[in-house]
Amino acid sequence: MLPFSRDQFLAVFAAYNQSIWPAQLLALALGVAIIYAVVRQTKSAGVLVSLGLGAMWLWTGLFYHLAFFSSINGAAYVFGAGFLLQGLLFLRAAARRDVEFGDAPRLRTYVGYFLLTYAAVLYPLIGIFFGHGLAELPAFGVTPCPVTIFTFGVLLLATRRVPVVLLVVPLLWSLIGGSAAFLLNIPQDWMLLVSGVVTLILIRMDRASSPSAAPERTC
């Protein structure tokens, strides 16, 4: 059992969205910039994308989990710490140029772009279809589930082996948030669990098919 009700959960989003407005618009603009950098595949794309994802994870950990979600769930302090850690890991990845973009394997490319589209476009539309008011919707770029799904999409489009350390927190959250989505009946969040499983499978398949590639740095 969860320590809060569905109504309490949605009320937190309503209060959060009202408090941070218009940060949602800035987050959407950042998401568009990240997608543009991935598509353009410039030399600095990996750095820019890592910085953008780092900002999303840091914001969500600090302002959503620690400042708002903690009011109904004590575990939010642990979740917030995890999101802050993930944000710092992306900043480190930017400094080390750990993420690069080019021509990713075809299946990973298709799934990656689908997840980007889902997080930015389909996610809110599904929520509206199932009766959520705009104020209650988990907003792109500033709430945990859309941020995690978007992150999986970006990492699937990377051509250099993604450091394992960048996958740990997103995969853990896909299990935590994905299972809660079923308990709370939040249909748009069901993709969170699916995206984590699919990302793990595709990345493991890619590594298994290229055993001669240089191992990724993990520390």
CYANA upper distance limits for C-alpha pairs under 8 A (distance plus 0.5 A):
  3 PRO  CA     72 ILE  CA      7.83
  3 PRO  CA     73 ASN  CA      6.91
  4 PHE  CA      8 GLN  CA      6.71
  4 PHE  CA      9 PHE  CA      7.33
  4 PHE  CA     72 ILE  CA      6.69
  4 PHE  CA     73 ASN  CA      7.53
  5 SER  CA      9 PHE  CA      6.73
  5 SER  CA    184 LEU  CA      8.29
  6 ARG  CA     10 LEU  CA      6.77
  6 ARG  CA    184 LEU  CA      6.08
  7 ASP  CA     11 ALA  CA      6.54
  8 GLN  CA     12 VAL  CA      6.84
  8 GLN  CA     72 ILE  CA      7.93
  9 PHE  CA     13 PHE  CA      7.37
  9 PHE  CA     72 ILE  CA      8.28
 10 LEU  CA     14 ALA  CA      6.85
 10 LEU  CA    136 GLU  CA      6.01
 10 LEU  CA    137 LEU  CA      8.38
 11 ALA  CA     15 ALA  CA      6.74
 11 ALA  CA    136 GLU  CA      7.36
 12 VAL  CA     16 TYR  CA      6.45
 12 VAL  CA     68 PHE  CA      7.04
 12 VAL  CA     69 PHE  CA      7.04
 13 PHE  CA     17 ASN  CA      6.36
 13 PHE  CA    135 ALA  CA      7.61
 13 PHE  CA    136 GLU  CA      5.64
 13 PHE  CA    137 LEU  CA      7.22
 13 PHE  CA    138 PRO  CA      6.89
 14 ALA  CA     18 GLN  CA      6.73
 14 ALA  CA    135 ALA  CA      5.35
 14 ALA  CA    136 GLU  CA      5.10
 14 ALA  CA    137 LEU  CA      8.09
 15 ALA  CA     19 SER  CA      6.61
 16 TYR  CA     20 ILE  CA      6.73
 16 TYR  CA     64 TYR  CA      7.58
 16 TYR  CA     68 PHE  CA      7.15
 17 ASN  CA     21 TRP  CA      6.58
 17 ASN  CA     24 GLN  CA      8.39
 17 ASN  CA    135 ALA  CA      6.78
 17 ASN  CA    136 GLU  CA      8.05
 17 ASN  CA    139 ALA  CA      8.15
 18 GLN  CA    135 ALA  CA      7.73
 20 ILE  CA     24 GLN  CA      7.96
 21 TRP  CA     25 LEU  CA      8.45
 22 PRO  CA     26 LEU  CA      7.49
 23 ALA  CA     27 ALA  CA      6.65
 24 GLN  CA     28 LEU  CA      6.72
 24 GLN  CA    139 ALA  CA      6.98
 24 GLN  CA    140 PHE  CA      7.44
 24 GLN  CA    141 GLY  CA      7.71
 24 GLN  CA    142 VAL  CA      7.32
 25 LEU  CA     29 ALA  CA      6.75
 26 LEU  CA     30 LEU  CA      6.66
 27 ALA  CA     31 GLY  CA      6.67
 27 ALA  CA     56 MET  CA      8.08
 27 ALA  CA    140 PHE  CA      7.31
 27 ALA  CA    141 GLY  CA      5.55
 27 ALA  CA    142 VAL  CA      7.20
 28 LEU  CA     32 VAL  CA      6.80
 28 LEU  CA    120 ALA  CA      8.19
 28 LEU  CA    140 PHE  CA      6.97
 28 LEU  CA    141 GLY  CA      7.04
 29 ALA  CA     33 ALA  CA      6.75
 30 LEU  CA     34 ILE  CA      6.70
 30 LEU  CA     52 GLY  CA      7.19
 31 GLY  CA     35 ILE  CA      6.76
 31 GLY  CA     52 GLY  CA      8.26
 31 GLY  CA    120 ALA  CA      8.30
 31 GLY  CA    141 GLY  CA      7.52
 32 VAL  CA     36 TYR  CA      6.59
 33 ALA  CA     37 ALA  CA      6.67
 34 ILE  CA     38 VAL  CA      6.77
 34 ILE  CA     48 LEU  CA      7.73
 34 ILE  CA     49 VAL  CA      5.82
 34 ILE  CA     52 GLY  CA      7.18
 35 ILE  CA     39 VAL  CA      6.66
 35 ILE  CA    116 LEU  CA      8.44
 36 TYR  CA     40 ARG  CA      6.52
 37 ALA  CA     41 GLN  CA      6.53
 37 ALA  CA     42 THR  CA      7.32
 37 ALA  CA     45 ALA  CA      5.57
 37 ALA  CA     46 GLY  CA      8.48
 37 ALA  CA     48 LEU  CA      7.79
 37 ALA  CA     49 VAL  CA      7.41
 38 VAL  CA     42 THR  CA      8.39
 38 VAL  CA     45 ALA  CA      6.72
 38 VAL  CA     46 GLY  CA      8.32
 38 VAL  CA     49 VAL  CA      7.97
 38 VAL  CA    101 PHE  CA      6.80
 38 VAL  CA    154 VAL  CA      8.25
 38 VAL  CA    157 LEU  CA      8.18
 40 ARG  CA     45 ALA  CA      8.18
 41 GLN  CA     45 ALA  CA      6.33
 41 GLN  CA    101 PHE  CA      5.92
 41 GLN  CA    102 GLY  CA      6.16
 42 THR  CA    101 PHE  CA      8.32
 44 SER  CA     48 LEU  CA      6.81
 45 ALA  CA     49 VAL  CA      6.45
 45 ALA  CA    100 GLU  CA      7.42
 45 ALA  CA    101 PHE  CA      7.37
 46 GLY  CA     50 SER  CA      6.51
 46 GLY  CA     94 ALA  CA      7.41
 46 GLY  CA     97 ARG  CA      6.97
 46 GLY  CA     98 ASP  CA      7.96
 46 GLY  CA     99 VAL  CA      5.37
 46 GLY  CA    100 GLU  CA      5.15
 46 GLY  CA    101 PHE  CA      6.90
 47 VAL  CA     51 LEU  CA      6.68
 47 VAL  CA     93 ALA  CA      8.08
 47 VAL  CA     94 ALA  CA      4.93
 47 VAL  CA     95 ALA  CA      7.69
 47 VAL  CA     97 ARG  CA      6.45
 47 VAL  CA     99 VAL  CA      7.66
 48 LEU  CA     52 GLY  CA      6.66
 48 LEU  CA     94 ALA  CA      7.76
 49 VAL  CA     53 LEU  CA      6.63
 49 VAL  CA     94 ALA  CA      8.44
 50 SER  CA     54 GLY  CA      6.45
 50 SER  CA     90 PHE  CA      5.69
 50 SER  CA     91 LEU  CA      6.81
 50 SER  CA     93 ALA  CA      6.89
 50 SER  CA     94 ALA  CA      5.66
 50 SER  CA     99 VAL  CA      7.71
 51 LEU  CA     55 ALA  CA      6.73
 51 LEU  CA     90 PHE  CA      6.97
 51 LEU  CA     91 LEU  CA      6.11
 51 LEU  CA     94 ALA  CA      6.54
 52 GLY  CA     56 MET  CA      6.96
 53 LEU  CA     57 TRP  CA      6.76
 53 LEU  CA     87 GLY  CA      7.57
 53 LEU  CA     90 PHE  CA      7.14
 53 LEU  CA    151 THR  CA      7.58
 54 GLY  CA     58 LEU  CA      6.56
 54 GLY  CA     86 GLN  CA      7.67
 54 GLY  CA     87 GLY  CA      4.53
 54 GLY  CA     88 LEU  CA      6.90
 54 GLY  CA     89 LEU  CA      7.91
 54 GLY  CA     90 PHE  CA      5.34
 54 GLY  CA     91 LEU  CA      6.13
 55 ALA  CA     59 TRP  CA      6.50
 55 ALA  CA     87 GLY  CA      6.94
 56 MET  CA     60 THR  CA      6.60
 56 MET  CA     87 GLY  CA      7.80
 56 MET  CA    141 GLY  CA      6.13
 56 MET  CA    142 VAL  CA      6.66
 56 MET  CA    147 VAL  CA      7.36
 57 TRP  CA     61 GLY  CA      6.52
 57 TRP  CA     83 PHE  CA      5.94
 57 TRP  CA     84 LEU  CA      6.82
 57 TRP  CA     86 GLN  CA      6.92
 57 TRP  CA     87 GLY  CA      5.23
 57 TRP  CA    142 VAL  CA      8.38
 57 TRP  CA    144 PRO  CA      8.41
 57 TRP  CA    147 VAL  CA      7.71
 58 LEU  CA     62 LEU  CA      6.61
 58 LEU  CA     83 PHE  CA      6.74
 58 LEU  CA     84 LEU  CA      5.34
 58 LEU  CA     85 LEU  CA      8.41
 58 LEU  CA     86 GLN  CA      8.06
 58 LEU  CA     87 GLY  CA      5.34
 58 LEU  CA     88 LEU  CA      7.94
 59 TRP  CA     63 PHE  CA      6.22
 59 TRP  CA     64 TYR  CA      7.91
 59 TRP  CA    142 VAL  CA      7.03
 60 THR  CA     64 TYR  CA      5.49
 60 THR  CA     65 HIS  CA      6.99
 60 THR  CA     80 GLY  CA      8.13
 60 THR  CA     83 PHE  CA      7.48
 60 THR  CA    141 GLY  CA      8.39
 60 THR  CA    142 VAL  CA      5.68
 60 THR  CA    143 THR  CA      6.07
 60 THR  CA    144 PRO  CA      6.84
 61 GLY  CA     65 HIS  CA      5.64
 61 GLY  CA     66 LEU  CA      6.86
 61 GLY  CA     79 PHE  CA      7.68
 61 GLY  CA     80 GLY  CA      4.67
 61 GLY  CA     81 ALA  CA      7.17
 61 GLY  CA     82 GLY  CA      7.92
 61 GLY  CA     83 PHE  CA      5.19
 61 GLY  CA     84 LEU  CA      5.81
 62 LEU  CA     66 LEU  CA      5.71
 62 LEU  CA     67 ALA  CA      6.97
 62 LEU  CA     80 GLY  CA      6.73
 62 LEU  CA     84 LEU  CA      7.50
 63 PHE  CA     67 ALA  CA      5.46
 63 PHE  CA     68 PHE  CA      7.23
 64 TYR  CA     68 PHE  CA      5.71
 64 TYR  CA     69 PHE  CA      6.48
 64 TYR  CA     80 GLY  CA      8.46
 64 TYR  CA    142 VAL  CA      7.94
 64 TYR  CA    143 THR  CA      7.08
 65 HIS  CA     69 PHE  CA      5.23
 65 HIS  CA     70 SER  CA      6.45
 65 HIS  CA     76 ALA  CA      5.73
 65 HIS  CA     77 TYR  CA      7.23
 65 HIS  CA     79 PHE  CA      7.12
 65 HIS  CA     80 GLY  CA      5.47
 66 LEU  CA     70 SER  CA      6.01
 66 LEU  CA     76 ALA  CA      6.72
 66 LEU  CA     77 TYR  CA      6.17
 66 LEU  CA     80 GLY  CA      6.07
 67 ALA  CA     71 SER  CA      8.16
 69 PHE  CA     73 ASN  CA      6.69
 69 PHE  CA     76 ALA  CA      6.47
 70 SER  CA     74 GLY  CA      5.86
 70 SER  CA     75 ALA  CA      7.59
 70 SER  CA     76 ALA  CA      5.34
 70 SER  CA     77 TYR  CA      6.87
 75 ALA  CA     79 PHE  CA      6.87
 76 ALA  CA     80 GLY  CA      6.24
 77 TYR  CA     81 ALA  CA      6.71
 78 VAL  CA     82 GLY  CA      6.82
 79 PHE  CA     83 PHE  CA      6.78
 80 GLY  CA     84 LEU  CA      6.63
 81 ALA  CA     85 LEU  CA      6.62
 82 GLY  CA     86 GLN  CA      6.71
 82 GLY  CA    169 VAL  CA      7.04
 83 PHE  CA     87 GLY  CA      6.67
 83 PHE  CA    169 VAL  CA      7.87
 84 LEU  CA     88 LEU  CA      6.80
 85 LEU  CA     89 LEU  CA      6.69
 86 GLN  CA     90 PHE  CA      6.83
 86 GLN  CA    166 LEU  CA      7.56
 86 GLN  CA    169 VAL  CA      6.96
 87 GLY  CA     91 LEU  CA      6.91
 88 LEU  CA     92 ARG  CA      6.71
 89 LEU  CA     93 ALA  CA      6.59
 89 LEU  CA    165 VAL  CA      8.34
 89 LEU  CA    166 LEU  CA      7.22
 90 PHE  CA     94 ALA  CA      6.70
 90 PHE  CA    166 LEU  CA      7.74
 91 LEU  CA     95 ALA  CA      6.94
 92 ARG  CA     96 ARG  CA      6.67
 93 ALA  CA     97 ARG  CA      6.14
 93 ALA  CA     98 ASP  CA      5.46
 93 ALA  CA     99 VAL  CA      7.27
 94 ALA  CA     98 ASP  CA      7.12
 94 ALA  CA     99 VAL  CA      7.92
 98 ASP  CA    160 ARG  CA      8.10
 98 ASP  CA    162 VAL  CA      7.63
 98 ASP  CA    163 PRO  CA      7.68
 99 VAL  CA    158 ALA  CA      6.86
 99 VAL  CA    159 THR  CA      8.25
 99 VAL  CA    160 ARG  CA      6.72
 99 VAL  CA    161 ARG  CA      8.21
 99 VAL  CA    162 VAL  CA      6.94
100 GLU  CA    158 ALA  CA      6.03
100 GLU  CA    159 THR  CA      6.31
100 GLU  CA    160 ARG  CA      6.01
101 PHE  CA    157 LEU  CA      7.15
101 PHE  CA    158 ALA  CA      5.25
101 PHE  CA    159 THR  CA      5.66
101 PHE  CA    160 ARG  CA      7.70
102 GLY  CA    157 LEU  CA      8.39
102 GLY  CA    158 ALA  CA      7.51
102 GLY  CA    159 THR  CA      6.19
103 ASP  CA    157 LEU  CA      8.49
103 ASP  CA    159 THR  CA      7.07
104 ALA  CA    108 ARG  CA      7.09
104 ALA  CA    109 THR  CA      6.38
104 ALA  CA    156 LEU  CA      8.34
104 ALA  CA    157 LEU  CA      6.18
104 ALA  CA    158 ALA  CA      6.90
104 ALA  CA    159 THR  CA      5.64
105 PRO  CA    109 THR  CA      6.60
106 ARG  CA    110 TYR  CA      6.78
107 LEU  CA    111 VAL  CA      6.72
108 ARG  CA    112 GLY  CA      6.24
108 ARG  CA    156 LEU  CA      6.02
108 ARG  CA    157 LEU  CA      6.94
108 ARG  CA    202 LEU  CA      7.17
109 THR  CA    113 TYR  CA      6.64
109 THR  CA    156 LEU  CA      7.26
109 THR  CA    157 LEU  CA      6.05
110 TYR  CA    114 PHE  CA      6.69
111 VAL  CA    115 LEU  CA      6.69
111 VAL  CA    153 GLY  CA      7.57
111 VAL  CA    156 LEU  CA      8.01
112 GLY  CA    116 LEU  CA      6.84
112 GLY  CA    152 PHE  CA      7.65
112 GLY  CA    153 GLY  CA      4.46
112 GLY  CA    154 VAL  CA      6.75
112 GLY  CA    155 LEU  CA      8.09
112 GLY  CA    156 LEU  CA      5.68
112 GLY  CA    157 LEU  CA      6.21
113 TYR  CA    117 THR  CA      6.66
113 TYR  CA    153 GLY  CA      6.70
113 TYR  CA    154 VAL  CA      8.41
113 TYR  CA    157 LEU  CA      8.28
114 PHE  CA    118 TYR  CA      6.48
114 PHE  CA    153 GLY  CA      7.83
115 LEU  CA    119 ALA  CA      6.55
115 LEU  CA    149 ILE  CA      6.75
115 LEU  CA    150 PHE  CA      6.62
115 LEU  CA    152 PHE  CA      7.70
115 LEU  CA    153 GLY  CA      5.36
115 LEU  CA    195 SER  CA      8.00
116 LEU  CA    120 ALA  CA      6.76
116 LEU  CA    149 ILE  CA      7.86
116 LEU  CA    150 PHE  CA      5.61
116 LEU  CA    153 GLY  CA      5.77
116 LEU  CA    154 VAL  CA      7.62
117 THR  CA    121 VAL  CA      6.01
117 THR  CA    122 LEU  CA      7.02
118 TYR  CA    122 LEU  CA      4.95
118 TYR  CA    123 TYR  CA      5.96
118 TYR  CA    149 ILE  CA      8.44
118 TYR  CA    150 PHE  CA      8.43
119 ALA  CA    123 TYR  CA      5.80
119 ALA  CA    124 PRO  CA      8.49
119 ALA  CA    140 PHE  CA      7.28
119 ALA  CA    146 PRO  CA      5.54
119 ALA  CA    147 VAL  CA      7.89
119 ALA  CA    149 ILE  CA      6.45
119 ALA  CA    150 PHE  CA      5.92
120 ALA  CA    124 PRO  CA      8.02
120 ALA  CA    140 PHE  CA      6.49
120 ALA  CA    146 PRO  CA      7.95
120 ALA  CA    150 PHE  CA      8.13
121 VAL  CA    125 LEU  CA      7.12
122 LEU  CA    126 ILE  CA      6.49
123 TYR  CA    127 GLY  CA      6.92
123 TYR  CA    146 PRO  CA      7.89
123 TYR  CA    188 GLN  CA      6.07
123 TYR  CA    189 ASP  CA      8.38
124 PRO  CA    128 ILE  CA      6.71
124 PRO  CA    137 LEU  CA      7.22
124 PRO  CA    138 PRO  CA      8.16
124 PRO  CA    139 ALA  CA      8.02
124 PRO  CA    188 GLN  CA      8.20
125 LEU  CA    129 PHE  CA      6.60
126 ILE  CA    130 PHE  CA      6.80
126 ILE  CA    187 PRO  CA      7.96
126 ILE  CA    188 GLN  CA      6.28
127 GLY  CA    131 GLY  CA      7.05
127 GLY  CA    132 HIS  CA      5.95
127 GLY  CA    137 LEU  CA      7.21
127 GLY  CA    186 ILE  CA      8.26
127 GLY  CA    187 PRO  CA      7.77
127 GLY  CA    188 GLN  CA      6.49
128 ILE  CA    132 HIS  CA      5.50
128 ILE  CA    133 GLY  CA      7.00
128 ILE  CA    134 LEU  CA      7.77
128 ILE  CA    137 LEU  CA      8.44
130 PHE  CA    187 PRO  CA      8.29
132 HIS  CA    136 GLU  CA      6.67
132 HIS  CA    137 LEU  CA      6.88
133 GLY  CA    137 LEU  CA      7.03
138 PRO  CA    142 VAL  CA      8.36
138 PRO  CA    143 THR  CA      6.22
138 PRO  CA    145 CYS  CA      8.27
138 PRO  CA    146 PRO  CA      7.93
139 ALA  CA    143 THR  CA      6.35
139 ALA  CA    146 PRO  CA      7.76
140 PHE  CA    146 PRO  CA      5.95
140 PHE  CA    147 VAL  CA      7.09
141 GLY  CA    146 PRO  CA      6.98
141 GLY  CA    147 VAL  CA      5.70
142 VAL  CA    146 PRO  CA      8.43
142 VAL  CA    147 VAL  CA      7.37
143 THR  CA    147 VAL  CA      6.70
144 PRO  CA    148 THR  CA      6.59
145 CYS  CA    149 ILE  CA      6.71
145 CYS  CA    174 SER  CA      8.29
145 CYS  CA    177 GLY  CA      7.40
145 CYS  CA    189 ASP  CA      7.07
145 CYS  CA    192 LEU  CA      6.96
146 PRO  CA    150 PHE  CA      6.48
147 VAL  CA    151 THR  CA      6.57
148 THR  CA    152 PHE  CA      6.81
148 THR  CA    170 PRO  CA      6.35
148 THR  CA    173 TRP  CA      8.11
148 THR  CA    174 SER  CA      7.86
148 THR  CA    192 LEU  CA      7.88
149 ILE  CA    153 GLY  CA      6.91
149 ILE  CA    191 MET  CA      8.25
149 ILE  CA    192 LEU  CA      6.43
149 ILE  CA    195 SER  CA      6.93
149 ILE  CA    196 GLY  CA      8.34
150 PHE  CA    154 VAL  CA      6.84
151 THR  CA    155 LEU  CA      6.67
151 THR  CA    170 PRO  CA      8.30
152 PHE  CA    156 LEU  CA      6.66
152 PHE  CA    170 PRO  CA      8.22
152 PHE  CA    195 SER  CA      7.41
152 PHE  CA    196 GLY  CA      7.63
152 PHE  CA    199 THR  CA      6.97
153 GLY  CA    157 LEU  CA      7.16
154 VAL  CA    158 ALA  CA      7.26
155 LEU  CA    162 VAL  CA      7.44
156 LEU  CA    199 THR  CA      7.29
156 LEU  CA    202 LEU  CA      8.44
156 LEU  CA    203 ILE  CA      7.86
158 ALA  CA    162 VAL  CA      7.58
161 ARG  CA    207 ARG  CA      8.44
161 ARG  CA    215 PRO  CA      8.26
161 ARG  CA    216 GLU  CA      6.45
162 VAL  CA    166 LEU  CA      7.60
162 VAL  CA    216 GLU  CA      7.41
163 PRO  CA    167 LEU  CA      7.94
163 PRO  CA    216 GLU  CA      5.99
163 PRO  CA    217 ARG  CA      6.35
163 PRO  CA    218 THR  CA      5.87
164 VAL  CA    168 VAL  CA      7.32
164 VAL  CA    216 GLU  CA      8.22
164 VAL  CA    218 THR  CA      6.53
165 VAL  CA    218 THR  CA      6.28
165 VAL  CA    219 CYS  CA      8.12
166 LEU  CA    170 PRO  CA      8.20
167 LEU  CA    171 LEU  CA      6.50
168 VAL  CA    172 LEU  CA      6.71
169 VAL  CA    173 TRP  CA      6.59
170 PRO  CA    174 SER  CA      6.58
170 PRO  CA    196 GLY  CA      8.01
171 LEU  CA    175 LEU  CA      7.06
171 LEU  CA    196 GLY  CA      6.02
171 LEU  CA    197 VAL  CA      8.48
172 LEU  CA    176 ILE  CA      6.83
173 TRP  CA    177 GLY  CA      6.03
173 TRP  CA    178 GLY  CA      8.04
174 SER  CA    178 GLY  CA      5.76
174 SER  CA    192 LEU  CA      5.79
174 SER  CA    193 LEU  CA      5.38
174 SER  CA    195 SER  CA      8.12
174 SER  CA    196 GLY  CA      6.09
175 LEU  CA    179 SER  CA      6.46
175 LEU  CA    192 LEU  CA      8.43
175 LEU  CA    193 LEU  CA      6.32
175 LEU  CA    196 GLY  CA      8.24
176 ILE  CA    180 ALA  CA      6.81
177 GLY  CA    181 ALA  CA      6.61
177 GLY  CA    189 ASP  CA      8.04
177 GLY  CA    192 LEU  CA      7.61
177 GLY  CA    193 LEU  CA      8.03
178 GLY  CA    182 PHE  CA      7.44
178 GLY  CA    189 ASP  CA      6.76
178 GLY  CA    190 TRP  CA      6.22
178 GLY  CA    191 MET  CA      8.00
178 GLY  CA    192 LEU  CA      5.81
178 GLY  CA    193 LEU  CA      5.06
179 SER  CA    183 LEU  CA      7.18
179 SER  CA    193 LEU  CA      7.84
180 ALA  CA    184 LEU  CA      6.48
181 ALA  CA    185 ASN  CA      6.14
181 ALA  CA    186 ILE  CA      5.46
181 ALA  CA    187 PRO  CA      7.36
181 ALA  CA    189 ASP  CA      6.02
181 ALA  CA    190 TRP  CA      6.51
182 PHE  CA    186 ILE  CA      7.05
182 PHE  CA    187 PRO  CA      7.96
182 PHE  CA    190 TRP  CA      7.44
186 ILE  CA    190 TRP  CA      7.67
189 ASP  CA    193 LEU  CA      8.26
190 TRP  CA    194 VAL  CA      7.40
191 MET  CA    195 SER  CA      6.28
192 LEU  CA    196 GLY  CA      6.87
193 LEU  CA    197 VAL  CA      6.97
194 VAL  CA    198 VAL  CA      6.58
195 SER  CA    199 THR  CA      6.40
196 GLY  CA    200 LEU  CA      6.69
197 VAL  CA    201 ILE  CA      6.75
198 VAL  CA    202 LEU  CA      6.61
199 THR  CA    203 ILE  CA      6.58
200 LEU  CA    204 ARG  CA      6.59
201 ILE  CA    205 MET  CA      6.56
202 LEU  CA    206 ASP  CA      6.66
203 ILE  CA    207 ARG  CA      6.75
204 ARG  CA    208 ALA  CA      6.57
205 MET  CA    209 SER  CA      6.73
206 ASP  CA    210 SER  CA      7.00
207 ARG  CA    211 PRO  CA      6.80
